């Protein structure tokens, strides 16, 4: 039987050019999520877009500045812990939170050890 866990989905929209300590910001955010043992984080690189500043972000030959979307999912408590940490890492960008249901699957089995069909 599946265990459905109330969770939060955090979406962080930044630019590929954003940096933290000479490192791409998206790499720093994912590393921080891993360090804080967040359930999952994935980075998506967009083709074109704009965000909080209204500036268009897209691929350039000389200066890559595509939009970046980082999705992070975990329990409500863990997302509440990581959100202010990520905010402190950012200079500009957008953070969106959504309520979701999380089902943890490991090796074709749900967290309780039941098989999948």
N, C-alpha and C positions, 0 to 999 in steps of 0.2 A: 504494500500500500504506500502511496506517495504521501510524504509529509510536506504540506504546503506551509511555508513560513512567510508571514508578513514581512516585507522588505521595502527598501528604497532603491530607486535607480537614480544615480547622479550623472548628469551630462555636463561636461565641461567643454565649452567652446572657446578655443584660443587660436592663435596664428602659429604657423610653422616657424616663423622668425622669432617667436618669444623665447627668451632664455632665462635661466636661473644659474648663476655662477658658471657662466660659459658653457652650459649644457642645455640642450633643448628642453624647454619647460615640460613638454609631454613626457619625456624620459624621467625627469625629476619627479613628476606627479605619480607615474606608475611605480617608480622605486619607493616612494613614500607609502603608497598603498600596500606594496609588498611588505615593507618594513612593519607596517601596522597590522599586517595579517588580514587585510580586507579580502573578502571572498573572491572578487574578480575585477579586473580592469583591462580594457581593450582600447587601443588607439586606432582611429580611422582618419585617413587623410582625404580631404575633399578635393573636388575639382575646382570649385569656385564658390565663394560665399562672402558674406559680411556679417559683422556682429555689432557689439556694443558701440564701437567708434563710428560705424557707418562706412568705414573704409573697405573697398573691395579687395578680397584676397584671392589670388589665383597664381598659377604657375608662371614664372618668368624665366627667361633664359639665364639671366645674370643673378637675380635675387629671388630664390624660391620663397614664396610667402602664401602657401596654400592654407585653407582653413583646416583645423584639426579638431576632431571631436573625440573626447575621451569618455567612455561609458564605464561606470563603476557601480557594482551592485553588492549589497550586503544587507544585514539586518538594520532596522531603524536606528538602533543605538550606535552601531559602528559608523553608519553614514553621518550621524550627528557629530561623531568624534572627528571624522576626517574632513568634513566640510570647512570648518574654520582654518584648518591647516592648509588646505588647498587655496583658500581665499588669500592667505598671507603670502603664498608663493606667486600669486598672479599680480600683474600690473593692470591689465585690462582683460576683458573677456566676459563671458556669461556662464552662470551656473544654473542649471535647472534640476529640480527634484521631482520625482514622480513616485507614487505609491505603486508597488508591484507585489506579486506573489512569487516567491522563489522556491524552486524545487532543486535540491542538490542531488546530482546523479554522479555516482562513482563506479566506474567499471561496469556500466550497464545495469547497475542496481541503484535504487534510491538509498538515501542515508540510513534507513532502518535495516537495509540488507535484503529487502524484497526484490524479486526479479522484475524485469520489464517484459512487456509482451510485444 
